[in-house]
């Protein structure tokens, strides 16, 4: 997430519309399904599914719009993590504890926190079902369920993480193993992977590679490391301006990039990683490793697969400009769980939250949404312990930059923004 993205979203995209309180109103002009009010704690004017970045930020906005007592967040996790920090945790630059807050501290005061998991969505009846078999009805539903990690889709994982020399910055359970493996490195192949699925923060798989290279340079081990980036993609980065800059860095630092390679098996006891060649079906390659950083396959949460609100792939099917559901006008989506064709980052959510706030305001007034999301997202590409390329771009993969400078250049100022300013903005601005 970019601090610029958060700051811009918080300053330019403030919630619009006056608070709406009271009983359920008919929304005839938009043809919304409306549910009768249920017993206490069985109905909320706004129900938010998910207590991550999108869910908490939208619940704060909805609290101001309809009152805290009319908003609920469904989230089973006791801890909320600022996950963009894990890139630096895996490289030893930050402590894991600094990325965590109790969920009860980030849920807006007065908003109901339903500590449960949602098991079924029934948008035709304006309700959801929870794992305790309780039904919750709503007038408006915001789906912010994030994205699921699937280490189990790689043969030999997740059990392979019990062995040393393997880590992953994408899980709270394995991110510190990355740092231990980095420190314990002696000599051999250092392999970093990118899976053949959509993922959150598409720059992260190579950020840890650049940080590892910098660490080994600093500790005198660089000459003993054969650094490899095995990516399922055909390019290093989706925006040409930043890709060109990254390729220069890769050349300067003598890093090998193997395109169209997908990790399918880890033999942790032998320190072997097996990759399929996506251009040659059935052909695999086996690489010995001294350190392996795994970016897992990812996908929509199970509850969304084959759900009425999802597309064929399981992502929430929303309008790319308004974030309103394409079929159910009182249902909205935000963040990683949606099928928005942009990178899945917290900076994208920051921009989306302002647009979605405007969209819901208009829907509540029986008006058509006018505010449009342009696909803005940001990825601070960490290339060293004091260097960042700040990538900002839109749906068309065109740079959408904040500063009147060449943001494809590595800059110390952007590193401090990533490492120091962004967490402050996250906890104190975006979530509130």
C-alpha positions in Angstrom: 0.0 0.0 0.0 1.2 3.5 -0.8 0.9 6.2 1.8 0.1 8.5 -1.1 -2.8 6.2 -1.9 -4.1 6.3 1.6 -3.6 10.0 2.0 -5.2 10.8 -1.3 -8.2 8.6 -0.5 -8.6 10.0 3.0 -8.4 13.6 1.8 -10.1 13.6 -1.7 -12.7 10.9 -1.2 -14.5 11.9 2.0 -17.9 10.3 2.6 -20.8 12.2 1.1 -24.5 12.3 1.9 -26.3 12.9 5.2 -26.8 10.3 7.8 -29.7 8.0 7.2 -31.4 6.7 10.3 -34.6 5.0 11.3 -36.8 2.3 9.8 -36.4 0.5 6.5 -37.5 2.5 3.5 -38.7 1.4 0.1 -36.2 1.8 -2.7 -38.5 1.4 -5.6 -36.7 3.4 -8.2 -33.7 1.0 -8.0 -35.8 -2.1 -7.5 -34.0 -3.1 -4.3 -35.0 -6.2 -2.3 -36.0 -5.0 1.1 -36.3 -7.2 4.2 -38.7 -6.8 7.2 -36.9 -5.8 10.4 -36.0 -8.8 12.5 -35.6 -9.1 16.2 -32.7 -7.2 17.9 -29.3 -8.2 16.7 -30.8 -10.2 13.8 -31.1 -7.2 11.5 -28.7 -4.3 10.6 -29.2 -1.5 8.2 -25.6 -2.1 6.9 -23.9 -5.5 7.3 -20.2 -5.7 6.6 -18.7 -9.1 5.9 -15.0 -9.1 6.8 -12.9 -7.2 9.3 -9.8 -6.5 7.1 -8.8 -3.2 5.6 -11.9 -2.8 3.4 -14.4 -4.0 6.0 -13.1 -1.8 8.9 -12.7 1.3 6.7 -16.2 0.9 5.3 -17.8 0.2 8.7 -16.3 3.5 10.0 -17.8 5.3 7.0 -21.2 3.6 7.5 -21.2 4.4 11.2 -21.1 8.1 10.2 -23.8 7.6 7.7 -26.4 5.5 9.5 -25.3 5.4 13.1 -23.1 2.9 14.9 -26.1 0.9 16.3 -27.2 0.2 12.7 -23.9 -1.3 11.5 -22.4 -4.7 12.2 -19.1 -6.3 11.1 -18.8 -10.1 10.7 -15.3 -11.2 11.4 -14.0 -14.3 13.3 -10.4 -13.3 13.8 -9.3 -11.8 17.1 -6.3 -10.0 15.6 -6.2 -7.5 12.7 -2.9 -7.3 10.8 -1.4 -4.6 8.7 0.0 -7.1 6.2 2.0 -4.7 4.0 4.5 -4.6 6.8 5.3 -8.3 6.5 7.6 -7.6 3.6 9.9 -5.8 6.0 9.3 -8.3 8.8 10.5 -11.1 6.6 13.7 -9.1 5.9 14.3 -8.4 9.6 13.6 -4.6 9.2 10.4 -4.6 11.3 9.0 -6.8 14.2 5.9 -8.9 13.6 4.2 -7.5 16.7 4.2 -4.0 15.2 1.8 -5.2 12.5 -0.9 -6.4 14.8 -3.8 -4.9 16.7 -6.6 -6.6 18.6 -9.7 -6.6 16.3 -11.8 -5.1 19.1 -9.5 -2.0 18.9 -10.0 -1.4 15.2 -13.8 -2.1 15.0 -15.4 1.4 15.2 -16.8 2.2 18.6 -20.4 1.3 18.9 -20.4 -0.9 15.8 -21.5 -4.5 16.5 -18.6 -7.0 16.1 -20.1 -10.4 15.3 -17.3 -12.8 16.1 -18.3 -15.5 13.7 -17.7 -16.9 10.3 -20.2 -16.4 7.5 -21.2 -19.7 5.8 -23.8 -18.7 3.2 -25.0 -15.6 1.4 -28.7 -15.3 0.4 -29.0 -11.9 -1.4 -32.5 -12.8 -2.7 -33.7 -12.8 0.9 -31.4 -10.1 2.1 -29.7 -12.3 4.7 -26.5 -14.3 5.5 -26.1 -17.4 7.5 -23.3 -17.8 10.1 -21.5 -20.9 11.3 -23.6 -21.0 14.4 -26.7 -21.4 12.1 -27.8 -17.9 13.0 -29.4 -15.8 10.3 -28.6 -12.1 10.0 -30.7 -9.8 7.8 -29.7 -6.5 6.3 -30.8 -3.6 4.1 -27.4 -3.1 2.6 -24.5 -5.6 2.4 -20.8 -4.8 1.9 -18.7 -7.8 1.1 -15.0 -7.3 2.1 -14.0 -10.9 2.7 -10.5 -10.6 1.3 -8.6 -13.4 -0.4 -7.7 -17.0 0.7 -4.2 -18.5 0.8 -3.9 -22.0 -0.6 -0.5 -23.5 0.4 -2.1 -26.9 0.2 -2.3 -26.6 -3.5 1.5 -27.0 -3.7 2.4 -30.6 -3.0 4.5 -30.9 0.2 3.0 -27.8 1.8 2.1 -26.5 4.3 3.8 -29.3 6.2 7.1 -28.4 4.5 7.3 -25.3 6.6 8.3 -27.4 9.5 11.7 -27.7 7.8 14.3 -24.9 7.9 15.3 -22.8 4.8 11.8 -22.2 3.7 9.5 -19.2 4.5 6.7 -17.1 3.2 5.9 -13.4 3.9 2.2 -14.0 3.1 1.3 -15.8 6.4 1.6 -14.7 10.0 2.8 -18.3 10.7 5.7 -18.3 8.2 6.9 -14.7 7.8 9.4 -14.9 10.6 10.7 -18.2 9.1 11.7 -16.1 6.0 14.0 -13.9 8.2 15.5 -17.0 9.9 16.2 -18.7 6.6 17.7 -15.4 5.2 20.1 -15.2 8.2 21.0 -18.9 8.1 21.9 -18.8 4.4 25.3 -20.2 3.6 25.6 -20.8 -0.2 23.5 -22.1 -3.1 20.3 -21.3 -4.8 18.0 -18.6 -3.3 14.6 -19.1 -5.0 11.6 -16.7 -4.9 8.3 -17.7 -6.5 5.2 -16.2 -8.0 2.1 -18.5 -8.4 -0.2 -19.0 -11.4 -3.2 -17.3 -9.7 -4.3 -13.7 -8.8 -2.5 -12.7 -5.6 -2.6 -9.7 -3.2 0.2 -7.3 -3.6 1.7 -8.6 -6.8 5.0 -6.8 -6.1 5.7 -8.5 -2.8 7.2 -11.8 -4.2 10.1 -9.8 -5.6 10.4 -7.2 -2.9 11.8 -9.9 -0.5 14.2 -11.0 -3.2 15.7 -7.5 -3.5 15.9 -7.2 0.3 17.6 -10.6 0.6 20.1 -9.6 -2.0 20.8 -6.4 -0.1 21.2 -8.3 3.2 23.7 -10.8 1.7 25.7 -8.0 0.2 25.8 -6.4 3.6 26.9 -9.6 5.3 29.4 -10.7 2.7 27.4 -13.7 1.4 26.3 -12.3 -1.9 28.9 -14.0 -4.0 27.7 -17.3 -2.6 24.1 -16.8 -3.6 22.5 -17.7 -7.0 19.3 -15.7 -6.8 16.4 -16.9 -8.9 12.9 -15.4 -9.4 10.7 -18.1 -10.8 7.4 -16.4 -11.9 4.4 -17.8 -13.6 4.0 -14.4 -15.4 5.5 -13.5 -18.7 6.7 -10.1 -17.5 8.4 -8.8 -14.3 5.7 -6.2 -13.6 2.5 -5.3 -15.3 3.3 -1.6 -15.9 6.0 -1.0 -18.5 7.5 2.1 -16.9 8.2 0.3 -13.6 9.0 -3.0 -15.3 11.8 -1.3 -17.3 13.3 0.1 -14.1 13.1 -3.3 -12.3 14.8 -5.1 -15.2 17.7 -2.7 -14.9 18.0 -3.5 -11.2 17.8 -7.2 -11.9 20.6 -6.9 -14.4 22.8 -4.8 -12.1 22.4 -7.2 -9.3 22.9 -10.4 -11.3 19.5 -11.9 -10.6 18.1 -14.7 -12.8 14.5 -14.5 -13.8 12.7 -17.6 -15.2 9.4 -16.7 -16.7 6.3 -18.9 -16.9 7.5 -21.2 -14.1 5.0 -22.3 -11.5 5.8 -24.0 -8.2 3.9 -27.3 -7.9 5.9 -29.2 -5.3 8.3 -28.7 -2.4 10.4 -31.6 -1.2 11.5 -29.9 2.0 13.4 -32.8 3.4 15.6 -32.8 0.2 15.5 -29.0 -0.2 14.1 -29.4 -3.7 11.5 -27.2 -5.5 9.6 -28.5 -8.5 8.3 -26.1 -11.1 6.1 -26.7 -14.1 6.9 -25.0 -17.4 3.6 -23.3 -18.2 4.6 -23.1 -21.9 5.3 -26.8 -22.1 2.5 -28.7 -20.3 3.7 -31.7 -18.4 7.4 -30.5 -18.3 8.8 -29.9 -14.9 12.1 -28.7 -13.5 13.7 -29.5 -10.2 15.9 -27.0 -8.4 17.9 -27.5 -5.3 17.6 -24.6 -2.8 19.4 -23.2 0.1 16.5 -20.8 0.8 13.0 -20.9 -0.7 10.4 -18.1 -0.4 7.0 -19.3 -1.4 4.2 -17.1 -2.6 1.1 -19.4 -2.3 -1.7 -19.8 -4.8 -4.6 -17.6 -3.8 -8.3 -17.5 -4.5 -11.7 -16.3 -3.3 -12.9 -17.4 0.1 -14.8 -20.7 0.1 -18.1 -19.0 1.0 -18.0 -17.0 -2.2 -17.4 -20.0 -4.5 -20.7 -20.8 -6.3 -22.4 -18.0 -4.4 -25.2 -15.9 -6.0 -23.0 -12.8 -5.6 -20.0 -14.2 -7.4 -18.8 -14.6 -11.0 -17.8 -17.9 -12.5 -14.4 -17.8 -10.7 -15.8 -17.0 -7.3 -15.0 -13.3 -7.1 -17.7 -10.8 -6.1 -19.2 -9.5 -9.3 -19.3 -5.7 -9.1 -19.3 -2.8 -11.4 -15.8 -1.7 -12.1 -16.6 2.0 -11.6 -19.1 2.1 -8.8 -18.4 -1.2 -6.9 -22.1 -1.9 -6.8 -23.1 -5.5 -7.4 -24.2 -6.1 -11.0 -27.4 -8.0 -10.0 -28.2 -7.0 -6.5 -28.3 -3.2 -6.1 -28.1 -3.2 -2.3 -25.0 -5.4 -2.3 -21.5 -3.9 -2.7 -18.0 -5.3 -2.8 -14.6 -3.9 -2.0 -11.0 -5.1 -2.0 -9.3 -8.4 -2.7 -12.6 -10.5 -2.9 -13.9 -8.6 -5.9 -13.4 -9.1 -9.6 -12.1 -5.6 -10.1 -9.3 -5.8 -12.8 -6.7 -4.1 -10.7 -4.0 -5.1 -8.3 -5.2 -6.3 -4.9 -3.5 -3.8 -2.6 -4.5 -1.8 0.5 -3.9 1.4 -1.6 -6.5 0.2 -4.0 -8.9 -0.3 -1.1 -8.2 3.2 0.1 -9.3 4.6 -3.2 -12.2 2.2 -3.5 -13.6 3.0 -0.1 -14.1 6.7 -1.0 -15.9 5.8 -4.2 -18.0 3.1 -2.5 -19.0 5.6 0.2 -20.3 7.9 -2.5 -22.0 5.0 -4.3 -23.9 3.9 -1.2 -24.9 7.5 -0.4 -26.5 7.8 -3.9 -28.2 4.4 -3.6 -29.7 5.4 -0.2 -31.2 8.5 -1.9 -32.7 6.4 -4.7 -30.2 8.0 -7.1 -27.8 6.5 -9.6 -24.1 6.5 -8.5 -22.0 9.0 -10.3 -18.6 8.7 -8.6 -16.3 6.5 -10.6 -13.3 4.4 -9.6 -10.5 4.5 -12.1 -8.6 1.4 -10.9 -6.1 3.4 -8.9 -3.7 1.3 -7.0 -0.2 1.6 -5.7 2.7 -0.7 -5.0 5.8 0.6 -3.2 8.4 -1.7 -4.8 11.0 -2.2 -2.1 14.4 -2.7 -3.7 16.6 -2.4 -0.7 16.7 -1.5 3.0 16.5 2.2 2.1 15.1 2.2 -1.4 11.7 2.1 -3.0 10.2 2.6 -6.4 6.7 4.0 -5.9 4.5 2.5 -8.6 1.0 4.1 -9.0 -1.3 3.2 -11.8 -4.8 2.7 -13.1 -7.0 0.0 -14.8 -5.2 0.5 -18.1 -1.8 -0.1 -16.4 -0.9 3.5 -17.0 1.1 5.4 -14.4 -1.2 7.5 -12.2 1.5 9.3 -10.1 1.2 11.7 -7.2 4.6 13.5 -7.4 6.1 15.7 -10.1 9.2 13.4 -10.2 10.2 10.2 -12.0 8.7 7.7 -9.6 10.4 4.8 -11.4 13.6 5.8 -9.7 14.7 4.3 -6.4 14.3 6.8 -3.6 15.1 6.9 0.1 12.2 9.2 0.8 9.8 6.6 -0.6 11.3 3.9 1.6 10.6 6.0 4.7 7.1 6.5 3.4 6.6 2.8 3.1 8.3 1.8 6.3 7.3 4.6 8.7 4.5 6.9 7.4 2.3 4.2 5.8 1.6 2.3 9.1 0.7 5.6 10.9 -1.7 6.5 8.1 -3.2 3.0 8.1 -4.0 2.8 11.8 -4.9 6.5 12.3 -6.5 7.5 9.0 -7.6 4.7 6.6 -9.2 2.5 9.2 -11.1 5.4 10.7 
